[in-house]
Amino acid sequence: MAKAPPKPDPKAEVKSEAPPVKSKKRLFLILGVAVLVLGGGGAGAWYFTQPKSAHAAKAEPAKPPVFINMESFTVNLQSEDSDKFLQTAFTLQVKDDAQVELIKLHLPQVRSRLLMLLSGQQAADILTPEGKNKLAQEIIAQVNKPFEPKAPPQSVTGVFFTSFVIQ
């Protein structure tokens, strides 16, 4: 007797005809990890390429001030009733040592500018503290003017009177 071929299992036919369904969880997991890695790399690159914060800049020690002592000036003041003169000495505060050298190099020009400024003052205007403060600002403006056309201005930041006599 001959044996009949085995009947195919109906369940086996269904399995062999349809492709197996893969889980999408694995795909989402791989995509999620890739997004996290790229996002973290981008955030790290952004963080390390940013300039130092204001807080980090404040932590640096402050540079000591740089001063230039000016020789005293004696000038006649503008006066209608009597002859008055001003004898004053002051110190300039500048940004750095390069400014000291630049001003010393052009000292005759600086002194000329300041003599013209001081001799044009009225005694009554510079007797008060407000008048002296205004004069200090005018001195800064005169010294900060460039020495040559199209040259950058100097960096004088303060004027400190060490002597101030009006007679």
C-alpha positions in Angstrom: 0.0 0.0 0.0 1.2 3.2 -0.9 1.1 5.9 1.5 -0.6 9.1 0.7 1.4 12.3 0.8 0.9 14.1 4.1 -1.7 16.9 3.9 -0.3 20.2 4.4 -1.1 21.9 7.6 -3.4 25.0 7.0 -1.7 26.9 9.7 1.7 26.3 8.1 0.4 27.6 4.8 -0.7 30.9 6.3 2.7 31.3 8.0 4.6 30.6 4.8 2.5 32.9 2.6 2.7 36.1 4.8 6.0 37.7 5.6 6.8 37.8 9.3 5.8 41.1 11.0 8.9 42.7 12.6 8.4 44.8 15.8 8.5 48.6 15.3 9.7 49.0 18.8 13.2 48.2 17.8 13.1 50.9 15.0 11.8 53.5 17.4 14.5 52.6 20.0 17.3 53.0 17.4 15.9 56.3 16.2 15.5 57.6 19.8 19.1 56.7 20.7 20.3 58.4 17.5 18.4 61.6 18.3 19.7 61.7 21.8 23.3 61.2 20.7 23.1 63.8 18.0 21.2 66.3 20.3 23.8 65.8 23.0 26.7 66.3 20.6 25.1 69.5 19.2 24.4 70.8 22.7 28.0 70.1 23.7 29.4 71.8 20.6 27.2 74.9 21.3 28.3 75.1 24.9 32.0 74.8 24.2 31.9 77.3 21.3 30.2 80.1 23.3 32.4 83.0 24.7 33.1 83.1 28.3 30.2 84.3 30.4 30.2 87.6 32.2 30.6 85.8 35.5 33.8 84.1 34.4 35.1 87.5 33.2 34.5 89.0 36.6 36.5 86.2 38.2 39.7 87.5 36.5 41.7 89.8 38.7 41.4 93.5 37.8 44.4 95.2 36.1 46.1 97.8 38.3 45.5 101.4 37.2 48.1 103.1 35.1 48.9 106.8 35.8 50.9 109.6 34.1 52.0 112.5 36.3 51.8 115.7 34.4 54.1 118.6 35.3 52.4 121.6 36.8 50.7 124.2 34.7 50.7 128.0 35.5 48.4 130.0 33.3 46.7 133.4 33.3 42.9 133.0 33.6 40.3 135.0 31.7 39.2 137.8 34.0 37.6 141.2 33.4 38.3 142.8 36.8 41.8 141.8 37.7 44.7 139.5 36.7 44.2 136.0 38.0 46.3 132.9 37.4 45.9 129.2 37.9 48.6 126.9 39.1 47.6 123.3 38.9 49.1 119.8 38.7 47.3 116.6 38.0 47.7 113.0 37.1 46.1 111.2 34.1 44.7 107.7 34.4 45.1 105.7 31.2 44.1 102.2 30.0 47.5 100.6 29.7 51.3 101.2 29.4 51.0 101.6 25.6 48.9 104.7 26.2 51.6 106.1 28.6 54.2 105.7 25.9 52.0 107.3 23.2 51.2 110.3 25.4 54.8 110.7 26.4 55.8 110.6 22.7 53.4 113.5 22.0 53.8 115.3 25.3 54.5 118.8 23.7 51.3 118.5 21.8 49.4 117.4 24.9 50.8 120.3 27.0 49.9 122.8 24.3 46.3 121.5 24.1 46.1 121.7 27.9 47.6 125.2 28.2 45.1 126.5 25.6 42.2 124.9 27.5 43.3 126.1 31.0 44.1 129.6 29.9 40.6 130.0 28.5 38.9 129.3 31.8 37.1 131.9 34.1 38.2 131.8 37.7 34.6 131.8 39.0 33.8 128.8 36.8 36.5 126.5 38.2 36.4 127.5 41.9 33.5 125.1 42.6 33.7 121.3 42.8 31.3 121.1 39.8 33.6 123.4 37.9 36.6 121.3 38.7 34.8 118.1 37.6 33.7 119.8 34.3 37.4 120.9 33.8 38.5 117.4 34.4 36.1 116.1 31.7 37.4 118.8 29.3 41.0 117.7 30.0 40.1 114.1 29.2 38.5 115.2 25.9 41.5 117.3 24.9 44.0 114.5 25.6 41.9 111.8 24.0 41.8 113.7 20.6 43.9 111.7 18.1 47.4 113.1 17.5 47.3 112.4 13.8 44.3 112.5 11.3 42.5 109.2 11.1 44.4 107.8 14.1 42.6 106.2 17.0 41.9 108.3 20.1 43.9 107.9 23.2 42.3 106.1 26.3 42.5 108.6 29.2 39.9 107.6 31.7 40.5 110.0 34.6 42.0 113.2 35.8 43.1 113.6 39.4 44.1 117.1 40.6 47.1 117.0 42.9 47.4 120.8 43.2 44.9 123.6 42.3 45.6 127.2 43.3 43.9 130.3 41.9 45.2 133.8 42.8 
